[in-house]
Amino acid sequence: MELAGAGLTLEQALNNLQQTEDTGLRYYAAWWLGKFRINTPEAIDLLLVALEDELDRSPDGGYPLRRNAARALGKLNEPRVVPALVRCLDSTDYYVREAAAQSLEQLGESSCVPALVQLLAGSVEAAVPVPGKPHLVQPYEAILEALGRLGTQEEILHIAPFLEHPVQKVQFAAARALYQLTQEPQYGERLVQGLQAEKLPLRRSALIDLGAVGYLPGASAIAKTLAENSLKLISLKGILEDHLSKQQDPLTLSSESIEVMQLMDDLL
């Protein structure tokens, strides 16, 4: 089986992931299987084995292959991988934990919520940088975003304190999660305020979050944000799709839908 533009056949990818002599080939194969959403039983079994790999180690002691395997499994829509991904939340590798949280969110598996909440232990006071590393002690953005999609009202108590975290992207992730769980405009407006951030990466994050939660009142502000039009279009597309999915009559465009479509046209 060969996929157009893929550079590998399925057989080659599976063989590359199974062999142990070349870690680079294994790393690429895991990415490839996720990229092309290959969810055959053999592919899934090999990716699950890769989650426990000990051969591919980075200079800082991390597990690159495990990271790619965790990311790939989130794209395969296979419930049986959930227990293995939950175990990855206890990994010593920050980036494995981050990939696992993101994949569990993608899979929409709410049974992992208690394990995600456990990673918020100590709340904001414990959410500090790791000395000598470019990240905090936990992948808080990924955890909060996953809880926003998978959690319930019970998780609000754990999420809300992170609105006051000193890292703005963590604040955005908390606002995103709280809006998803409550639909309260105050949290959407926190993200709209983020569109005015001085640094472009923060404005980009706010754009992504607003599109992800479908915050319709933020559409006009999104269109005016000092950022790439391509990213603004993605954000507006997310809002439009969310709004259309909630309409009782999908064949009739509301005035809000027409307004968002006009904003998108103006950016093209």
N, C-alpha and C positions, 0 to 999 in steps of 0.2 A: 504493500500500500504506500503510494507516494502522494504527498499533498503539494499542490501547485505553489511554487515559491518557498517551499519549506526548507530546502537544502538537505533534508534527510528523508529516508523512508521510515515508516513505523518500525520495521524490523531492525533497522540500524539504530534507531533511538533506544529501543528496548535492549538491544545487545550492548550498546554503549553504557547504559545505566547499570546493567548487570555485571559488566566486567569491573575489575578493581585495580587495574594497573595504571590507568590514566584518569586522574581525578578531574581534569579539565573536560574530558569527554562526558563523564558522568554528570558534571555540573550543567553542561549545556543540554544534555538529554533530558534532565529533570525540567529545565526551563521549557524546552521544546514541547514536552508532553502537556504542560500546562497551557502554553501559548495556543496550541491547536486543540486543546480540550479533548485529549485522547483518554476516554474513560473506560477502556476495555479492562476486564478483570486483571489481566497480566500487568498492564501499565499501573493500575492502582496498587497491586501487590508490590511491585518493585519500588514505587514511590514510598509506600509504607515502610519498606525495608530501609530505604534511604534516610528516613527520619531518625534512624538509630545508627547512622554511619559514624565510624570513629576514625576513618582514614583521612578524610579531607578536613584539615585543620588550618586555620588562618594563624598568622604570627601572634595574635593576641589570644589565641586559644578558642576562637569561635569555630562554628561548623557551617561552612558555606553550602555544602550539599544539602544539609538538613534545611537550611533556609529556603533554597529553591524548591525542595520537595514540599515543604509546608505551603509555600505560595501556590504551587501547581495544584495541590489537592483541593484548595479552596475553589478552583475553577471547574471541578469535575462533577459537581452535583451528585455526590455519592455519600449517603448518610453513614455508611459503615466506617468512614475515616474519622468521624468526630471524636471517638475516644482517644485515638492516637494524637490528634491535634490538641485535645485538652491536656494530655500529658506533656505536650510541648510547652505549655504555659509555665511549667516548672523548670524549663531548660536553664542552664547556666549562661546560655548565649542570649543576650538581649534581642538580637535580630531574629532568632528563632521564635522567641516569645511574641515579638511584633508580628511576624508572618503568620503565626498560629492564630492570633487574635483577629487579624484581618480576614483570614480564611474562614474562621468560624462565623464571622459576620456575613461573609458572602454566602455561606451555606445556610444561613438563617436558622441555626440550631440553638434554640433557647435553653437546652439542657446545660449549656456551658456557662450560663450566667453566674452561678455561685463561684465557679473557678475564676471568672473575670473579676468579680467583686473582691475576691481575696487578694488580687494584685493591687487593689487600692488601699490595702491595710496601712494604717498610719496617716491616711488622708494627705492633705497638702503639706503638712509638716514633714512627712517622710519622702515627699516627691522632690528630691534634691538631685543635683548633678552627680555623676560618678567621677571621682577625681581622675583626670587624665583622659577622659572619654568625652565625645561630643554629644552625649545624651544623658537623660535622667536615669534613675535606678530602674524604672519600668517604662515600657512604651505606652505612656498614658494616653496619647492621642488615639492610638488604635484601640485601646481598652475602652475608652469613653465612647468612641464612635460605635463600637460593637454593642455596648450596653444601650445606646440610644436606639438601635434597631431591634435588639433582642430582649431588652429588659421590660420591666413593668414599673408601675408607680412606686413599688417598694425600693427600687434602686435610686430614686431621686435623692434620697438622703445621703447616699454615698457620692453622687455625682456633683451636687450643687456646690460643695466647698471649692471645687476646682475652677469655678468662675473667678476666684480670687488668686489663682496661681500666678506667680511672677512671669511665667512663660506665656506669651500671648497665644501661641498656637494651641496650648493646652486649654486656655480660656475658651477659645473658639470651639474646640472639641466638646467641652462641657456644655456650651450654649447650644451647639448642634444637637447633642444628645437630649438635653432638657426640652428643646422645642419638639423633638420627635416624640417624646414621652408625654408632653403636656399640651402641645399646640398653643402655648401661651405666647402672644406676640412679643413680650419683653425679651424673650430669648432670641427670636428672629432679629429683633432690633439690635441686639448685641453684635450679631454677625454683620448687619448693615453698617454699624459703626466701624467694624473692621475694614470695610472698603476704603476708609479714609486713612488707614495706617501709613506711616511714612515709608516703610520698606515694602518693596514690591512683593517679596515672597509672602508677606502677611496678607497683602491684598489678594494675592492668588488663593491663599488658603481660605479666606472669607468667601471668595467667589465659588470655590468648590463646595464649601459647606452649604451655602445658600441654595445652590442647585441641587445638592443631595437631599435637602429637607423640603424642597419645593416651596420656599417662602415667597409667595406671590407678591406681597406688598414691597418686597425688595427689588422688584424687576427694574424699575426706573433707575434706581441707584446703581444697579449692576451695569446697566448700559452706559452710565456716565463714569464708571471707575477707570482710573488711570492704570490700565493693564491691557494685555493683548486681546484684540477682538475675538480671536479664536477661543480663548478661555471664557470670555463673556458670553459667547454664543453657546458654549457647552453648558454654562450655568443657566442661561435662559431656557435652553432646551429641557433641562431637568425640571425647571419650574413649570413649563408648558405641559410636559408629559404628566407631571403630578396633578396639575389642575384638570386636564382632560380626563384623567382616570377617575376623578371624583364627580364628574358631571353625570347627571341622570340620563341625559340624552346625548350620547356621544356624537351624533350626527349634526348637532347644532352648536355652533361656536358662540361662546359667551363674549360679552364685551371685553372681559379681562383677557381671554384667550387672544382675541384680535389685537389687543394692545401689546401683548407680549410678542406676537408674531410681527407686528410693525417694528418693534424695537429690534428684533432680530434682522429684519430686512434692512434696517438703517445701518446695521453693522457689516453687512455684506459688501 
